[in-house]
Amino acid sequence: MSNSRTEEILSQLPGDTLGNLRRADSILQSIRENTLPIPTVVQESQESLGTVDWDAIICGGTLGILIGCALAVKGWRVALLERGILKGRQQEWNISRQELAVFVELDLLKPEELERAIATEYNPARVKFKDGAEVWVEDVLNIGVDPVYLLATLKQRFLDAGGQLWENTPFNGAVVHPDGVVVNDQFKAKLLIDAMGNMSPIVQQARQGKKPDALCLVVGTCAQGFPDNHAGDLLLSFTSLQNQCQYFWEAFPARDGRTTYLFTYMDAHPERPNLAALFAEYWRLLPEYQGVALEELKFQRALFGFFPSDRQSPLQTPWHHILPVGDSSGNQSPLSFGGFGAMVRHLKRLTWGIAEALQTEQLSAKALGQLQPYQPSLSVTWLFQKAMSVGINQNIPSEQINQLLSAVFQEMQQLGTPVLKPFLQDIVQFSALTQTLAKTGLSHPGLVAKIIPQVGLANLLDWLWHYGNLGAYTALFALSPILEPWIKNLPNTQYYWHRLVEAWKFGSGCDYFDV
C-alpha cells in the first residue's frame, strides 16, 4: 500500500486529482528547500492616484466573498477578483452552529437560507488517544456547510448589493500610491484586501522568502461504505510515533458518505514526508481506524493540503492600502487548518474595522496593522504545536505525545464544558488554560517534566511571555468599559481605541460564546 495505491484510487476520481496532488507536493518541496522565487507583485509610486472607482478591491473569491458581501451590504463600493469561476467545492466545511449566526447578524443570509446551507448535522464527537479514555463532546464542528449553495447565495447577495465580480481574473500585481492602489493596471481603489490564502504572492513578497516555522499536512477522503457513520472524531490517535510524526485523525459524517482525515504537525525540514507519502500511511491505517477494508469503500473524492504557519503572525504588511485577511494574514492557530472557520470567526470584527478604516481614511500600514494585531491566544498555541510534534532528529519515547494529550484532555473533561469546548474550537482562554495546566501539573508531574526537553527551554520561556499577555489581555478587556468614557473625549483616537479593544477581546479568547 504505497504510492501505487494512491495512484490507483485517485486516478479513478473526477478531475485531475492525482495531478493536483503532484503539483501540491512540488510546491511543498520548494517551500522546504526554500527555492520558491520571491514575487515582486507589489510596487510603490509617489504619484497621486486621484479619483478611485472602488472603496475596496478583494483578490481571492472563495473566502473573499464573505468579507466582500459584508462590505457591499453596508454600502461600500466593492470589486471582487477571482482567478477562476467563483463556486464552492463539493466537500462540506465543518463548523459549530453558533459561529454561523454572524451570517444572519450581518444580513448576508436570511435565517431560512442559513438553514438550507447546512448539509449535515451530527452529534456527538470524540477525542481519544492511544491507550487513553474517550472524551465525548456535543456541538463542536458538528455542522457541515454546503459551500456550493453558500457561495452561490452570497455571490447573488453581493451582486444585488452593488458589488462587481470579475471571474477568470487572476491577480497580477498592484501599485501602491499615496492615496490608493491600482490592481492589474486597471482597478483603482482605496484599499486592496488580500484573501488569496497562504500562498498569496503578496504574502510571499512581504515575508521575503522566509521558510514557515511549521507545517500541518492533511490527507483524506470522502467515501461511502462505512458501517458506522453517526458520530465524529475531532482529534484521535491510535498509533505510536512513526516516521518522526505523530498521526492524528478526524472524521465527520458527510452528505456523500463519511469524511476521514489523517494529519500531522512538523517543521519545514526537506527530509520530511510529503503528501503522497502521508497518503500511503492513510491507506495503510484507515482500515484499522474505521474497521472496514478499503475494498468495501466507494471513494467520492480525495482531500489534501498543507498549511504553513509562521510565528510572525498575524502578518502586517509594509505597504499602505493593503490588508491581508484569512489565511493570507496567518490569523489562525498553528493547530488548525485555517480557512472557513478562521474567516467566519473574524468576519464581524473585520467588516466593522475595515468599514471604519475606509470611513476615517485610516489606510496607512500602521492603521491597517491594527486590524491584524498580536493575539496572545494564538501565540500560546505554538507550544502546543511543539508538544504535538517531534524534531527530525529528536529522540523521545514513542508514546510520550499520546500520554500527554490523553492526560490533558481527561483533566479538561473533569473541569467541564466551559474549559473543553472553547479549546476544541481553537479558542484559548486564560482561566481555562490556567486550570488545565494546574490540574495536569499536579496530577501528572512526570509527564509535564518530560515536555520541557521536547519543546526546548527557549520555547517554554517564550511561551510564558505570551501566557502572561493572555492574562493581561483578559484583564484589560474586562476593564475596557471603564476606560472607554476617558478615551471618547480624546481627539482622533476612536479608530485606534476600537482596534485595541478588539485586540484585547480576540487576543484573550473573550470573543467565544456558547448557546
C-alpha positions as CSV (number, residue, x, y, z in Angstrom):
1,M,0.0,0.0,0.0
2,S,2.3,2.7,-1.2
3,N,2.1,5.4,-3.9
4,S,0.7,2.8,-6.3
5,R,-2.5,2.6,-4.1
6,T,-2.7,6.4,-4.2
7,E,-2.4,6.4,-8.0
8,E,-4.9,3.6,-8.3
9,I,-7.6,5.3,-6.2
10,L,-7.0,8.9,-7.1
11,S,-6.9,8.2,-10.8
12,Q,-10.5,6.9,-10.7
13,L,-11.8,10.1,-9.1
14,P,-13.3,13.0,-11.1
15,G,-11.0,15.9,-12.2
16,D,-7.2,15.8,-12.2
17,T,-6.9,14.8,-8.5
18,L,-3.7,12.9,-9.0
19,G,-2.1,15.8,-10.9
20,N,-3.2,18.2,-8.2
21,L,-1.6,16.1,-5.6
22,R,1.7,16.0,-7.5
23,R,1.6,19.8,-8.0
24,A,0.9,20.4,-4.3
25,D,3.9,18.1,-3.4
26,S,6.1,20.1,-5.8
27,I,5.2,23.4,-4.2
28,L,5.7,21.8,-0.7
29,Q,9.1,20.6,-1.6
30,S,10.0,24.1,-3.0
31,I,8.9,25.6,0.3
32,R,11.0,23.1,2.3
33,E,14.1,23.7,0.1
34,N,13.5,27.4,0.1
35,T,13.6,27.6,-3.7
36,L,10.3,29.4,-4.3
37,P,11.1,32.6,-6.2
38,I,10.2,35.7,-4.2
39,P,7.5,37.6,-6.2
40,T,7.6,41.3,-6.8
41,V,3.9,41.9,-7.4
42,V,3.6,45.0,-5.2
43,Q,5.3,48.2,-6.2
44,E,5.1,51.7,-5.0
45,S,4.6,55.1,-6.7
46,Q,4.7,58.6,-5.3
47,E,2.2,59.9,-7.8
48,S,-1.3,60.8,-6.6
49,L,-4.0,58.5,-7.9
50,G,-6.8,61.0,-7.8
51,T,-10.3,59.6,-8.3
52,V,-10.8,55.9,-7.5
53,D,-13.5,53.6,-8.7
54,W,-13.8,51.4,-5.7
55,D,-13.5,51.6,-1.9
56,A,-12.1,48.1,-1.7
57,I,-10.9,45.5,-4.2
58,I,-10.7,41.9,-2.9
59,C,-8.4,39.4,-4.6
60,G,-9.4,35.8,-3.9
61,G,-13.1,35.0,-4.2
62,T,-13.7,31.7,-2.4
63,L,-13.4,33.2,1.1
64,G,-13.1,36.8,-0.1
65,I,-16.8,36.8,-1.0
66,L,-17.6,36.6,2.8
67,I,-15.9,40.0,3.6
68,G,-16.9,41.4,0.1
69,C,-20.5,40.7,0.6
70,A,-20.5,42.1,4.1
71,L,-18.9,45.3,3.0
72,A,-21.2,45.6,-0.1
73,V,-24.3,45.2,2.1
74,K,-23.1,48.1,4.3
75,G,-23.0,50.3,1.2
76,W,-19.3,50.3,0.2
77,R,-18.2,50.0,-3.4
78,V,-16.5,46.6,-3.7
79,A,-14.9,44.7,-6.6
80,L,-14.0,41.1,-6.3
81,L,-11.4,39.4,-8.4
82,E,-11.4,35.6,-8.7
83,R,-8.8,33.7,-10.8
84,G,-11.4,31.1,-11.8
85,I,-15.1,30.7,-11.5
86,L,-16.5,31.6,-8.1
87,K,-18.1,28.4,-6.9
88,G,-17.8,26.3,-3.8
89,R,-16.2,22.8,-3.6
90,Q,-18.4,19.7,-3.1
91,Q,-16.8,18.9,0.3
92,E,-18.6,20.4,3.3
93,W,-16.9,22.9,5.6
94,N,-17.3,21.8,9.2
95,I,-18.1,24.4,11.8
96,S,-20.1,24.9,15.0
97,R,-23.7,26.2,14.8
98,Q,-23.3,29.3,17.0
99,E,-20.5,30.5,14.8
100,L,-22.8,30.7,11.8
101,A,-25.1,33.3,13.4
102,V,-22.8,36.0,12.1
103,F,-24.2,35.5,8.5
104,V,-27.7,36.5,9.7
105,E,-26.4,39.2,12.0
106,L,-24.5,40.9,9.1
107,D,-27.5,40.5,6.8
108,L,-25.7,38.2,4.4
109,L,-28.2,35.4,4.7
110,K,-31.8,35.1,5.8
111,P,-32.4,32.5,8.6
112,E,-34.0,30.1,6.1
113,E,-31.1,30.5,3.7
114,L,-28.7,29.7,6.6
115,E,-30.6,26.5,7.4
116,R,-30.6,25.5,3.8
117,A,-26.8,26.0,3.7
118,I,-26.4,23.3,6.4
119,A,-25.9,20.0,4.6
120,T,-25.2,17.8,7.6
121,E,-25.5,17.9,11.4
122,Y,-24.4,15.2,13.8
123,N,-23.6,14.6,17.4
124,P,-21.5,13.6,19.4
125,A,-17.8,13.9,18.6
126,R,-14.9,12.1,20.2
127,V,-11.4,12.9,21.4
128,K,-9.2,9.9,22.1
129,F,-5.5,9.0,22.2
130,K,-3.8,5.6,22.2
131,D,-4.5,3.6,25.4
132,G,-6.4,6.6,26.8
133,A,-10.0,7.1,27.8
134,E,-12.6,8.5,25.3
135,V,-13.8,12.1,25.8
136,W,-17.2,12.9,24.1
137,V,-18.4,16.4,23.3
138,E,-21.6,17.9,21.8
139,D,-22.0,20.6,19.2
140,V,-18.3,21.1,18.2
141,L,-17.6,21.2,14.4
142,N,-20.8,19.2,14.0
143,I,-22.3,21.2,11.2
144,G,-21.4,20.6,7.6
145,V,-22.0,23.7,5.5
146,D,-22.6,23.2,1.8
147,P,-20.0,25.5,0.1
148,V,-21.8,25.3,-3.3
149,Y,-25.0,26.7,-2.0
150,L,-23.4,29.1,0.4
151,L,-21.1,30.8,-2.1
152,A,-23.9,30.9,-4.8
153,T,-26.2,32.6,-2.3
154,L,-23.5,35.1,-1.1
155,K,-22.5,35.8,-4.7
156,Q,-26.0,36.8,-5.6
157,R,-26.4,38.9,-2.4
158,F,-23.1,40.6,-3.3
159,L,-24.2,41.5,-6.8
160,D,-27.7,42.6,-5.6
161,A,-25.9,44.9,-3.1
162,G,-24.0,46.6,-5.9
163,G,-20.7,44.6,-5.8
164,Q,-19.0,43.7,-9.0
165,L,-17.4,40.4,-9.7
166,W,-14.6,39.7,-12.2
167,E,-14.2,35.9,-12.7
168,N,-11.3,34.3,-14.6
169,T,-9.3,37.4,-13.5
170,P,-6.1,36.4,-11.5
171,F,-4.2,38.9,-9.5
172,N,-1.1,40.1,-11.5
173,G,0.2,43.0,-9.5
174,A,-0.5,46.1,-7.5
175,V,0.9,49.6,-7.4
176,V,0.5,51.5,-4.2
177,H,0.0,55.2,-4.4
178,P,-0.2,57.7,-1.6
179,D,-4.0,57.9,-1.9
180,G,-4.9,54.4,-3.1
181,V,-3.9,51.3,-5.0
182,V,-4.1,50.1,-8.7
183,V,-4.6,46.4,-9.2
184,N,-3.7,44.7,-12.5
185,D,-3.1,48.2,-14.1
186,Q,-6.9,48.5,-14.3
187,F,-8.7,48.6,-11.0
188,K,-8.3,51.7,-8.8
189,A,-9.4,51.5,-5.1
190,K,-8.7,53.0,-1.7
191,L,-7.9,49.5,-0.3
192,L,-6.7,46.1,-1.6
193,I,-7.8,43.2,0.5
194,D,-5.7,40.1,0.0
195,A,-7.8,36.9,0.5
196,M,-5.6,34.7,-1.7
197,G,-4.6,32.3,1.1
198,N,-1.3,31.2,2.5
199,M,0.3,31.0,-1.0
200,S,-0.6,34.6,-1.9
201,P,2.1,36.3,-3.9
202,I,1.6,39.4,-1.8
203,V,2.3,37.4,1.4
204,Q,5.3,35.7,-0.2
205,Q,6.7,39.1,-1.1
206,A,6.0,40.5,2.4
207,R,7.7,37.6,4.1
208,Q,10.7,37.8,1.7
209,G,11.2,34.0,1.2
210,K,11.2,33.2,4.9
211,K,10.5,29.5,5.5
212,P,7.4,28.7,7.6
213,D,8.1,27.8,11.2
214,A,5.8,24.8,11.0
215,L,3.6,22.8,8.6
216,C,0.4,20.8,9.1
217,L,0.0,18.1,6.4
218,V,-3.5,16.8,5.8
219,V,-4.8,13.9,3.6
220,G,-8.2,12.3,3.5
221,T,-11.2,11.2,1.5
222,C,-14.9,11.3,1.5
223,A,-16.2,7.7,0.9
224,Q,-19.3,5.5,1.2
225,G,-19.5,2.1,2.8
226,F,-18.6,2.8,6.4
227,P,-20.6,0.6,8.8
228,D,-20.9,3.3,11.4
229,N,-21.4,6.9,10.4
230,H,-23.5,8.6,13.2
231,A,-20.7,10.2,15.2
232,G,-17.5,12.1,14.5
233,D,-13.9,12.3,15.7
234,L,-12.3,15.7,16.4
235,L,-8.9,14.5,17.5
236,L,-7.9,10.9,17.6
237,S,-4.6,8.9,17.7
238,F,-4.2,5.2,17.9
239,T,-0.6,4.7,16.8
240,S,2.8,5.4,18.4
241,L,5.3,7.9,17.0
242,Q,6.1,6.8,13.4
243,N,8.4,8.3,10.8
244,Q,9.2,11.1,13.3
245,C,5.5,12.1,13.1
246,Q,2.5,11.7,15.4
247,Y,-0.5,10.8,13.3
248,F,-3.9,12.3,14.2
249,W,-7.3,11.5,12.7
250,E,-10.5,13.4,12.2
251,A,-13.8,12.1,10.9
252,F,-17.2,13.7,10.1
253,P,-20.5,12.3,8.7
254,A,-21.0,13.9,5.3
255,R,-23.8,14.2,2.8
256,D,-21.9,12.0,0.4
257,G,-20.7,9.4,3.0
258,R,-18.0,9.8,5.7
259,T,-15.1,12.2,5.6
260,T,-11.8,11.0,7.3
261,Y,-8.6,12.9,7.6
262,L,-5.1,12.0,8.6
263,F,-3.0,14.9,9.7
264,T,0.3,15.6,11.4
265,Y,2.5,18.5,12.5
266,M,6.1,19.0,11.6
267,D,8.8,21.6,10.8
268,A,9.8,22.5,7.2
269,H,12.8,20.2,7.0
270,P,13.4,18.9,3.4
271,E,13.5,15.3,4.5
272,R,10.0,15.3,6.0
273,P,7.4,13.1,4.2
274,N,5.3,14.7,1.5
275,L,1.6,14.4,0.9
276,A,1.9,11.3,-1.3
277,A,3.9,9.5,1.5
278,L,1.2,10.5,4.0
279,F,-1.5,9.2,1.7
280,A,0.4,5.8,1.7
281,E,0.1,5.8,5.5
282,Y,-3.6,6.8,5.3
283,W,-4.4,3.8,3.1
284,R,-2.4,1.5,5.4
285,L,-4.1,2.7,8.6
286,L,-7.6,3.6,7.6
287,P,-9.0,0.0,7.8
288,E,-7.8,-0.2,11.4
289,Y,-9.1,3.2,12.2
290,Q,-12.6,2.7,10.9
291,G,-12.9,-1.1,11.0
292,V,-13.6,-1.5,7.3
293,A,-11.5,-2.9,4.4
294,L,-10.5,-0.4,1.6
295,E,-12.2,-2.7,-0.9
296,E,-15.5,-2.1,0.8
297,L,-15.4,1.6,0.4
298,K,-16.5,3.7,-2.6
299,F,-14.4,6.8,-2.7
300,Q,-16.1,10.0,-3.8
301,R,-13.2,12.4,-3.6
302,A,-9.8,12.9,-2.1
303,L,-8.8,15.8,0.1
304,F,-5.3,17.0,0.8
305,G,-3.3,20.1,1.5
306,F,-0.6,21.6,3.6
307,F,-0.9,24.6,6.0
308,P,2.2,26.6,6.7
309,S,2.3,28.7,9.8
310,D,4.7,31.4,10.9
311,R,5.4,32.7,14.4
312,Q,5.4,36.3,13.0
313,S,1.6,36.2,12.6
314,P,-0.8,37.8,12.0
315,L,1.0,39.3,9.1
316,Q,1.3,43.1,9.0
317,T,2.5,44.2,5.5
318,P,4.9,47.1,5.0
319,W,2.6,48.7,2.5
320,H,-0.2,51.3,2.9
321,H,-3.6,50.5,1.4
322,I,-3.1,46.7,1.5
323,L,-4.7,44.4,4.1
324,P,-4.3,40.6,4.2
325,V,-7.3,38.6,5.7
326,G,-8.0,35.0,6.4
327,D,-5.1,32.6,5.7
328,S,-3.2,35.3,3.9
329,S,-2.8,37.1,7.2
330,G,-1.9,33.9,9.2
331,N,-4.7,34.8,11.5
332,Q,-5.3,31.2,12.6
333,S,-3.8,28.9,15.2
334,P,-0.9,26.6,14.0
335,L,-3.0,23.8,15.3
336,S,-5.9,24.5,12.9
337,F,-6.4,24.1,9.1
338,G,-7.4,27.8,8.9
339,G,-9.8,28.6,6.0
340,F,-13.5,28.9,6.5
341,G,-13.7,28.7,10.3
342,A,-10.9,31.3,10.9
343,M,-12.5,33.7,8.4
344,V,-16.0,33.3,10.0
345,R,-14.7,33.9,13.5
346,H,-13.2,37.3,12.5
347,L,-15.8,38.2,9.9
348,K,-17.8,40.8,12.0
349,R,-14.6,42.3,13.5
350,L,-13.1,42.7,10.1
351,T,-16.2,44.0,8.5
352,W,-16.7,46.8,11.1
353,G,-13.0,47.5,11.3
354,I,-12.5,47.8,7.5
355,A,-15.6,50.0,7.3
356,E,-14.3,52.3,10.0
357,A,-10.8,52.4,8.3
358,L,-12.4,53.5,5.0
359,Q,-14.7,56.0,6.7
360,T,-11.9,57.7,8.6
361,E,-9.2,57.2,5.9
362,Q,-7.1,55.2,8.3
363,L,-5.4,53.3,5.4
364,S,-1.7,53.5,6.3
365,A,0.3,50.4,7.0
366,K,0.2,51.3,10.7
367,A,-3.5,51.8,10.9
368,L,-4.4,48.7,8.9
369,G,-1.9,46.7,11.0
370,Q,-4.3,47.3,13.9
371,L,-6.8,45.1,12.1
372,Q,-4.4,42.1,12.3
373,P,-2.9,42.7,15.8
374,Y,-0.8,40.5,18.0
375,Q,-3.1,37.9,19.8
376,P,-1.7,36.0,22.8
377,S,-4.5,33.5,22.4
378,L,-2.9,32.5,19.1
379,S,0.7,32.8,20.2
380,V,0.3,30.4,23.2
381,T,-0.8,27.6,20.8
382,W,2.7,27.4,19.4
383,L,3.9,25.5,22.4
384,F,1.0,23.1,22.0
385,Q,2.0,22.5,18.4
386,K,5.6,21.8,19.5
387,A,4.3,19.4,22.1
388,M,2.3,17.5,19.5
389,S,5.3,17.1,17.1
390,V,8.9,16.0,17.2
391,G,12.1,17.3,15.6
392,I,13.5,15.5,12.6
393,N,16.5,14.1,14.7
394,Q,14.9,14.3,18.1
395,N,14.5,11.2,20.3
396,I,11.5,11.0,22.6
397,P,9.6,7.9,23.9
398,S,7.2,6.7,21.2
399,E,4.1,7.1,23.5
400,Q,5.0,10.5,25.1
401,I,2.8,12.7,22.9
402,N,-0.2,10.3,23.3
403,Q,0.3,10.1,27.1
404,L,0.5,13.8,27.5
405,L,-2.6,14.6,25.3
406,S,-4.6,11.8,27.0
407,A,-3.8,13.3,30.4
408,V,-4.6,16.9,29.4
409,F,-7.9,16.1,27.8
410,Q,-9.0,13.9,30.7
411,E,-8.3,16.8,33.1
412,M,-10.2,19.2,30.8
413,Q,-13.1,16.9,30.7
414,Q,-13.2,16.8,34.5
415,L,-13.1,20.6,34.5
416,G,-16.2,20.6,32.4
417,T,-17.6,22.0,29.1
418,P,-16.6,25.7,29.7
419,V,-12.9,24.6,29.6
420,L,-13.1,21.8,27.0
421,K,-15.3,23.3,24.2
422,P,-13.6,26.6,23.5
423,F,-10.2,24.8,23.2
424,L,-11.7,22.3,20.7
425,Q,-13.0,25.3,18.7
426,D,-9.4,26.8,18.5
427,I,-10.0,29.4,21.2
428,V,-7.7,29.5,24.2
429,Q,-8.7,31.4,27.3
430,F,-6.6,32.4,30.3
431,S,-8.8,30.9,33.0
432,A,-9.4,27.6,31.2
433,L,-5.7,27.2,30.3
434,T,-4.6,28.0,33.8
435,Q,-7.0,25.5,35.4
436,T,-5.9,22.8,32.9
437,L,-2.2,23.4,33.4
438,A,-2.5,23.4,37.2
439,K,-4.6,20.2,37.3
440,T,-2.4,18.4,34.8
441,G,0.8,19.5,36.6
442,L,-0.4,18.3,39.9
443,S,-1.8,15.0,38.6
444,H,0.9,14.2,36.1
445,P,4.2,16.0,37.2
446,G,6.4,13.4,35.5
447,L,4.7,13.8,32.1
448,V,4.9,17.6,32.3
449,A,8.6,17.4,33.1
450,K,9.3,15.3,30.0
451,I,7.8,18.0,27.8
452,I,10.4,20.6,28.7
453,P,13.3,18.9,26.8
454,Q,10.9,18.0,24.0
455,V,9.8,21.6,23.3
456,G,13.0,23.3,24.5
457,L,13.7,25.8,27.3
458,A,13.8,28.8,24.9
459,N,10.4,28.0,23.5
460,L,9.0,27.5,27.0
461,L,10.3,30.9,28.2
462,D,8.8,32.5,25.0
463,W,5.5,30.8,25.8
464,L,5.5,32.1,29.3
465,W,5.6,35.7,27.9
466,H,2.6,35.0,25.7
467,Y,0.8,33.3,28.6
468,G,1.3,36.3,30.8
469,N,0.0,38.5,28.0
470,L,-3.1,36.3,27.7
471,G,-3.8,37.1,31.3
472,A,-3.1,40.8,30.8
473,Y,-5.4,41.0,27.7
474,T,-8.2,39.2,29.7
475,A,-7.9,41.8,32.4
476,L,-7.7,44.8,30.0
477,F,-10.8,43.6,28.1
478,A,-12.7,43.4,31.3
479,L,-11.6,46.9,32.2
480,S,-12.4,48.4,28.7
481,P,-15.9,49.6,29.5
482,I,-14.5,51.6,32.4
483,L,-11.7,53.1,30.3
484,E,-13.9,54.0,27.3
485,P,-15.5,57.2,28.7
486,W,-12.0,58.6,29.2
487,I,-10.9,57.7,25.7
488,K,-14.1,59.1,24.0
489,N,-13.1,62.7,24.8
490,L,-9.7,62.4,23.2
491,P,-9.5,63.6,19.5
492,N,-8.6,61.3,16.7
493,T,-8.4,58.2,18.8
494,Q,-11.6,56.3,18.2
495,Y,-10.4,54.1,15.4
496,Y,-7.3,53.0,17.4
497,W,-9.3,52.6,20.6
498,H,-11.8,50.3,18.8
499,R,-9.0,48.2,17.4
500,L,-7.3,48.0,20.8
501,V,-10.5,46.7,22.5
502,E,-10.9,44.1,19.7
503,A,-7.3,43.0,20.1
504,W,-7.9,42.5,23.9
505,K,-11.2,40.7,23.2
506,F,-9.9,38.3,20.5
507,G,-6.4,38.1,21.9
508,S,-7.8,36.7,25.2
509,G,-10.4,34.4,23.6
510,C,-13.2,36.5,25.1
511,D,-15.0,36.5,21.8
512,Y,-16.1,32.9,22.5
513,F,-19.7,32.4,23.2
514,D,-21.8,29.2,23.6
515,V,-25.5,28.8,23.1
